[in-house]
């Protein structure tokens, strides 16, 4: 029993690769996975932030305050993401013919805004403390709080990134990267406490500014990932693999106009295949279905592919 439990804990905490055989095409199942990851990570981060907040009131450390603010912000990002996953479960309608999977990408924008706001607030507090210095008390408590913050954030980061990559959620991966950087900034709080203990009082607000810079790096990476999704960006390697797969199907002479896009955490594709002009409509239809089957088998998280058939003689 103990061995099995330890194995499951290691599986959750260690990022691992999933190849094309381990596809998650069912939108409901991936949404459930996303909501489950957000629920557990929200609970862990909120508990971590509450512990740190109590220690902030005891120590009056601005570096620890900045870290605590960021942890609260990171916990709150679970709310828009959770709502987006729930909306993604809804079936397509006559108005929203692709469903509401785009809500997940919009939630990514909210996450980016929360990260930006936490960076601004942390910077404000750090600069204010530099201009108006105050002593930091109970330095060992500050250091302990930094270790607690690191542990809580790293556990959440690994969980979110693992689940996000498995279900193809850019927003959840971005949120996991955010939590991971929070963990390292928590360690910076320990360095700030050490600096104050060694007779450098400004170490505390300086570390607060360092935390702000780290948050800005996370902001850049998260914004880039979310922007790519909003602009229908797809990894070129995925497009190349899909093109090779379609071209390898017997009866397909060439592939043209391949386009792919993410909608939430599922891929959608559209392409044209060039076939013998002598094929009947039924034969061309069957070939298109075979191409779609092969694409779905070879491309992780491909939910649908629209295949157009055209005679090879149409284009030179």
Beta strands, then each sheet from edge to edge (+ up, - down):
strand 1: 254-263
strand 2: 266-275
strand 3: 302-311
sheet 1: 1+ 2- 3-
end
